[in-house]
């Protein structure tokens, strides 16, 4: 019969591995955004460049621009007047996601 300490350590190891697997699955759930994370800081666009890109794409009243988790995030209004949250690649300026703000 195995000792309680051995059984407990096996259960803890199993739980840790399951948790790590769950975390990995969650981390990889959005491959489209993950593959665009920032390159070296010297190549990152300025906030003024981000504003110019968004304006060229028809967005107005652009605000709350920040670099978060390796992507630019901004809030703005689209051509229909809806407030949207936008994610952009910090080097290329490619718009990766636009979500209507709730």
BAMAR-116198 format. One record per residue (C-alpha): residue number from 1; z, x, y. Coordinates in nm, 4 decimals. Last residue first. Example, Ala and Ser with C-alpha at 12.3 -4.5 7.8 and 13.67 -1.06 7.14 Angstrom:
2
+-------+----------+----------+----------+
! volum !       up !     east !    north !
+-------+----------+----------+----------+
!     2 !   0.7140 !   1.3670 !  -0.1060 !
!     1 !   0.7800 !   1.2300 !  -0.4500 !
+-------+----------+----------+----------+
! end
This chain:
102
+-------+----------+----------+----------+
! volum !       up !     east !    north !
+-------+----------+----------+----------+
!   102 !  -2.4746 !  -2.1024 !   4.7134 !
!   101 !  -2.7134 !  -1.8364 !   4.8385 !
!   100 !  -3.0657 !  -1.8636 !   4.6977 !
!    99 !  -3.1254 !  -1.5564 !   4.4854 !
!    98 !  -3.3897 !  -1.2908 !   4.5454 !
!    97 !  -3.4123 !  -1.0039 !   4.3018 !
!    96 !  -3.5848 !  -0.6676 !   4.2756 !
!    95 !  -3.7433 !  -0.6264 !   4.6168 !
!    94 !  -3.9018 !  -0.2815 !   4.6108 !
!    93 !  -3.7602 !  -0.0585 !   4.8853 !
!    92 !  -3.8795 !   0.2504 !   4.6987 !
!    91 !  -3.5575 !   0.4523 !   4.7326 !
!    90 !  -3.2731 !   0.1993 !   4.7495 !
!    89 !  -3.4383 !  -0.0540 !   4.5165 !
!    88 !  -3.3697 !  -0.3904 !   4.6716 !
!    87 !  -3.1389 !  -0.6825 !   4.5974 !
!    86 !  -3.1608 !  -0.9988 !   4.8086 !
!    85 !  -2.9117 !  -1.2803 !   4.8643 !
!    84 !  -3.0724 !  -1.5846 !   5.0216 !
!    83 !  -3.0051 !  -1.8329 !   5.3014 !
!    82 !  -3.2718 !  -2.1020 !   5.2974 !
!    81 !  -3.4895 !  -2.1500 !   5.6063 !
!    80 !  -3.8069 !  -2.2131 !   5.4058 !
!    79 !  -3.9507 !  -1.8756 !   5.5107 !
!    78 !  -3.6417 !  -1.7006 !   5.3706 !
!    77 !  -3.3121 !  -1.6436 !   5.5496 !
!    76 !  -3.1192 !  -1.3199 !   5.5032 !
!    75 !  -2.8416 !  -1.1518 !   5.3091 !
!    74 !  -2.8735 !  -0.7957 !   5.1923 !
!    73 !  -2.7963 !  -0.5842 !   4.8884 !
!    72 !  -2.9268 !  -0.2315 !   4.8425 !
!    71 !  -2.8846 !  -0.0987 !   4.4916 !
!    70 !  -2.6819 !   0.1861 !   4.3377 !
!    69 !  -2.3783 !  -0.0229 !   4.2552 !
!    68 !  -2.3610 !  -0.1498 !   4.6136 !
!    67 !  -2.5459 !  -0.0207 !   4.9201 !
!    66 !  -2.4911 !  -0.2667 !   5.1992 !
!    65 !  -2.6849 !  -0.4936 !   5.4308 !
!    64 !  -2.4724 !  -0.7804 !   5.5609 !
!    63 !  -2.7457 !  -0.9266 !   5.7819 !
!    62 !  -3.1128 !  -1.0241 !   5.8044 !
!    61 !  -3.1801 !  -1.3137 !   6.0401 !
!    60 !  -3.5379 !  -1.3495 !   5.9118 !
!    59 !  -3.7237 !  -1.2720 !   5.5887 !
!    58 !  -4.1025 !  -1.2856 !   5.5803 !
!    57 !  -4.1829 !  -0.9903 !   5.3539 !
!    56 !  -4.2576 !  -0.7630 !   5.6485 !
!    55 !  -3.9133 !  -0.8558 !   5.7831 !
!    54 !  -3.7526 !  -0.7485 !   5.4547 !
!    53 !  -3.9270 !  -0.4123 !   5.4577 !
!    52 !  -3.8356 !  -0.3523 !   5.8226 !
!    51 !  -3.4709 !  -0.4431 !   5.7575 !
!    50 !  -3.4596 !  -0.1988 !   5.4632 !
!    49 !  -3.6079 !   0.0738 !   5.6835 !
!    48 !  -3.3365 !   0.0089 !   5.9436 !
!    47 !  -3.0737 !   0.0257 !   5.6669 !
!    46 !  -3.1983 !   0.3746 !   5.5852 !
!    45 !  -3.3845 !   0.4354 !   5.2627 !
!    44 !  -3.2312 !   0.6571 !   4.9949 !
!    43 !  -3.4152 !   0.9795 !   4.9105 !
!    42 !  -3.1384 !   1.2244 !   5.0078 !
!    41 !  -2.8888 !   1.0215 !   4.8044 !
!    40 !  -3.0367 !   1.1268 !   4.4701 !
!    39 !  -3.1969 !   0.8401 !   4.2794 !
!    38 !  -3.0476 !   0.4987 !   4.2938 !
!    37 !  -3.0435 !   0.2393 !   4.0215 !
!    36 !  -3.3784 !   0.0853 !   3.9338 !
!    35 !  -3.3432 !   0.0891 !   3.5552 !
!    34 !  -3.0196 !  -0.1064 !   3.5765 !
!    33 !  -3.1726 !  -0.3901 !   3.7768 !
!    32 !  -3.4380 !  -0.4860 !   3.5224 !
!    31 !  -3.2078 !  -0.3944 !   3.2346 !
!    30 !  -2.9656 !  -0.6742 !   3.3189 !
!    29 !  -2.7676 !  -0.7223 !   3.0002 !
!    28 !  -2.7188 !  -0.3504 !   2.9485 !
!    27 !  -2.3717 !  -0.3394 !   3.1019 !
!    26 !  -2.2743 !  -0.6604 !   2.9269 !
!    25 !  -2.3830 !  -0.5264 !   2.5901 !
!    24 !  -2.2069 !  -0.1983 !   2.6550 !
!    23 !  -1.8874 !  -0.3834 !   2.7486 !
!    22 !  -1.9055 !  -0.5896 !   2.4313 !
!    21 !  -1.9584 !  -0.2773 !   2.2249 !
!    20 !  -1.6697 !  -0.1037 !   2.3974 !
!    19 !  -1.4467 !  -0.4029 !   2.3302 !
!    18 !  -1.5493 !  -0.4080 !   1.9638 !
!    17 !  -1.4810 !  -0.0361 !   1.9384 !
!    16 !  -1.1426 !  -0.0707 !   2.1069 !
!    15 !  -1.0472 !  -0.3652 !   1.8859 !
!    14 !  -1.1447 !  -0.1717 !   1.5733 !
!    13 !  -0.9435 !   0.1311 !   1.6866 !
!    12 !  -0.6415 !  -0.0881 !   1.7578 !
!    11 !  -0.6724 !  -0.2542 !   1.4167 !
!    10 !  -0.6994 !   0.0833 !   1.2444 !
!     9 !  -0.3939 !   0.2109 !   1.4354 !
!     8 !  -0.1955 !  -0.0965 !   1.3321 !
!     7 !  -0.2918 !  -0.0589 !   0.9670 !
!     6 !  -0.1934 !   0.3091 !   0.9645 !
!     5 !   0.1361 !   0.2379 !   1.1436 !
!     4 !   0.2140 !  -0.0478 !   0.9014 !
!     3 !   0.1722 !   0.1864 !   0.6084 !
!     2 !  -0.0923 !   0.1332 !   0.3443 !
!     1 !   0.0000 !   0.0000 !   0.0000 !
+-------+----------+----------+----------+
! end
